[in-house]
Amino acid sequence: MTWPLNDIYLALRAQMPGIKVEILQTIDSTNSELMRRAKNGLTDPLLLIAEEQTAGKGRLGRTWYARPGDALTFSLGLELSAEDWSGFSLAIGLGILNGLDPQRSYPMGLKWPNDIWLGPAHTARKLGGILIESTISSQHNPGAGRARYCVIGVGINLVAPEGLDLSRAAAGMCELDPTSTPASVLITVGPQIIKNILRFEAQGFNSFQNEFADCDLLMGQQVSMSNGLTGRACGVNSSGEFLIQTQSGVVPITSDEVSLVGIDF
């Protein structure tokens, strides 16, 4: 697989001058690899790309499936300090969306808390996902805010995976742009992710709330949570919590699985 490293460096370093890029042919999981390195004190900003992940990770212990060349899979590891980490995955999702579809030409949307989907809602198919892991930063100072080493894992389908036991078919960027390659997608989404990371670190999720509302795939839909709660989705609050209008009032959700009523996401 060909990677135009100079173009990738130029795109990323415009937002984060000190970042390094590493490409591996195969690894179990880029998230796992960066967390292993962090335990050994290696926490400088690094974007780790894998052409193949043999044990790619999704949310709640799920596996991310992709054949080499059919998806862009990478993890970005760096030390950050934020007053409040709530809504971080939503800010990352917006960065990905801004890179993939800056003009909002495609029916893309974000499904709380960490997925990119090709809509509309009732026929939506998953295009990509985010998995964020973190640990206490090696530079952590109890008096200097909430510093952490964060690993932001991203998977974006170029070609929709087939032959898997999925609740619904997935989507791939090549459906929208047949010229898409892992490298071309990285060059578009990487800088936008870094831009949103720095903005989140400085301002928190509150500055993203209105932007997220414009891309919220579930807004106004009847939804059910894995904890049994049902109601109408009514966006997110300034902390990135998912809001459900129930008969007894609006309920904020911090962590759970959400599906459209009668449709398994």
N, C-alpha and C positions, 0 to 999 in steps of 0.2 A: 504494500500500500504506500502511495506517495504522499508525503507531508511537506508542504512548502514552509519549512521552519522559519525562514527569514520573515515571511509574511505574517506568520503566527506571532512571532516575537514582536514585530512592529505593532500589530493590532493590540496585543495585551499590554505591552510596556507603555503605550500611550496613556493607559489608565493607571498602571502600577509599575513604575520603572524597574523595581528590583525583582520582579517575578522571574522564575525559571520555568522551563518547560522540559518535560521528559516523556518519551514515547516508549512503551513496552509492547512487544509483540503479543505476549500473553501474561496474564496474572490472575490469581483467584479473584481479587476484588481490589480496585483502585482505592476505595475507601479503607479497606482493611490494611492495605500496604502503607498508606499515609499514617494511619493510626499506629501501626507498628513502628514506623520511623519516628513518630512523635515520642514514643516511649524511650527512644534512644537520644532524645534531645534535638532531633532534626525537624525544626519547625519554621524554617524560612519559607516565604511564599513560593509555592510550587504547584504547577498544573501538571497532573500526571494523566497521560492518555494511555488507554489500552486498546489495541486492535481486537483483542479477545479477552473476555473475562469468563473464567471457568466457574466462578461462584459469585456472579454479580448479585448485589443485594438490593432489594426493594424495601418498602416500608413494612413494618410488622413481621419481619423475618421472611418475606416473600423473596423469590428468586427473579432476577432480571435476565430474560433470555434474549440473545442476539447472536447471529452468525457474524463472523468477521466481515467487515465491509458493509453490513446491513444496518449498522447503527453507529452513532457517535457515543462513546462512553468515556467519561473522564471524571476526575475528582480534583478539586482545588482545595489545598490546605494552606491555612494562614492563621496568624494570631490576631484576634480582634478584641476590642473592649467596647461593650455596650451597656447602657444603663438598664435596658430591658430587651430580652431576646425574643419576646412575643412577636409573632408575625414574620420572623426571619425567612422562613421557607416561601411565604407569599411574595416577599420582595425579590427573592431569587427567581421565582416563577415569572414575575413581571419582566425581569431582565431577559429571560429566555424568550418570552413572547415578543419583546421589543426587538430582539435580534432576528427571530424567525419571520416576523410579520410587522415591520415598523409602520407600514401604511395601513395596517388592519384590512388587508385585501382578502384574507381568508377567514373562514368561520372558525377561528381558533378561540379557545377560552381556557380559563383556569378553574380547576375543580379543587376546592379546599380539601386538604391543606397543601398538597404538593404535586399536583399532576397537571400536565398540559394535554388538552383534548381538542379534537377536531369535531365541531358540533354540527347542528344544534343539539340541545341537551338530550332529547329523547332518542337520538340516533348517534350520540357522540361516541367516538373511538379514541382510545388513548394513544397519544403521539409521543409523550415523554414523561419522565418523572424525576423527582429530586429526593435524595436521602441525605440528611444532615446529621453528622455525629460530632461530638466535641468532648474535650477534656480540659481540666484546669491548665491554663497556660504556664509554660516554664518561666515566663516573665511575670507571673501573677503577683500583684501587690495588693493586699487586702484594702489598702486605702486609696487605690487608684481605679476603682470601678470594677465591673465584672469582666475581667480578662479571661479569654478562653482560646484554646487552639481548636479551630473549626475545620472540619472536612465537609465540603459540599460536593456530593456525588450527583452527577447528571447523566441520564441516558435519554437519547433522542433517536427514535426509529427513522432510518432512511428508507428501508423497505419493511413493510409490516410483517412481523413474524407469522409463520403459518404452522399448522400441525400441532398447535399447543392447546391444552384444555383451558381456554380462556372463556370467561362468562360472555364476552362479546369480542368481535374482531378488533384488532388494533389498526392503527393508521401509520403511514410513513410519509416523510417529507417529499419523496420522489413522486408521490401522487400530485403534489402541488407544484413542484419544481423538479422536473426530470434530470436536471443538471446537478442536483445536490450531491455532495460528497461529504464524508466525515470532516475533511479539512475545511471545505467551504462553509459548512454549518458552524464549525468551531470559530472561524474567523468572524462570523456575524454575531454569535451569541456570547462568546467569551468576554469581549470588552463591555457588553451591556450588563453581564453578571457582575463583573468587577465594579462597574459604575454604581450599581444598585447596592452592592456590599458596602462600599464607602459611604454612600448616602444613608444607608440604614445605620451604620455605626455612628454617624454624626447626628442623625435626626430621629431614629427609631421608625416604627411602622406607621406612625400617625401621618407622616408625609406621603405615604403610599395609599392610604385608605380610599380616596376618591378614584385613583387610578385603577385599583383593584376592582372597584364597583363596576367600572366600564367593561371589565373582562370576566366577570363572575358568571360562570356557566350555570350555577345553581340558583341564581337570584329569582325569586318568585315561584320556584318549583316546590311541589309537595315532596318532602324527603322523609327518610327514616334513618335513624341512627342505630348502630349495632347494639346500643344499650336499651333499645326498644322505644325510644322517644320518637314521636312523629310530629310533623307540622309543616309550615311553609318557610322555606329559606328566605331570610331577609337581610342577606349580606354579612359583613363582618364589622366589628367595632374597631376603635382606634388601637386596640391591642392585638388585632388579628384573630380574635375569637369568632367562631362561626355562630350566627344568630338564627334561632328558630322561633317563629311565632306559633305558640301553642294556645290551646283554649284557656290556659291559666296565665298567659303572658309570654314575653320574649325570654328565651332561655339561651345563655351563652355557653358554647361548647369549646373546651380547650383542646381535647384530644379524643377522637373517636373516629369510627368509620361511617361515612355518609353515603346513602344511595337514594336515587329517585324512587318514589313509591311505585312498586310493581316492576322496577327495573334494577337488576343487579349490576352495579359498576364493577 
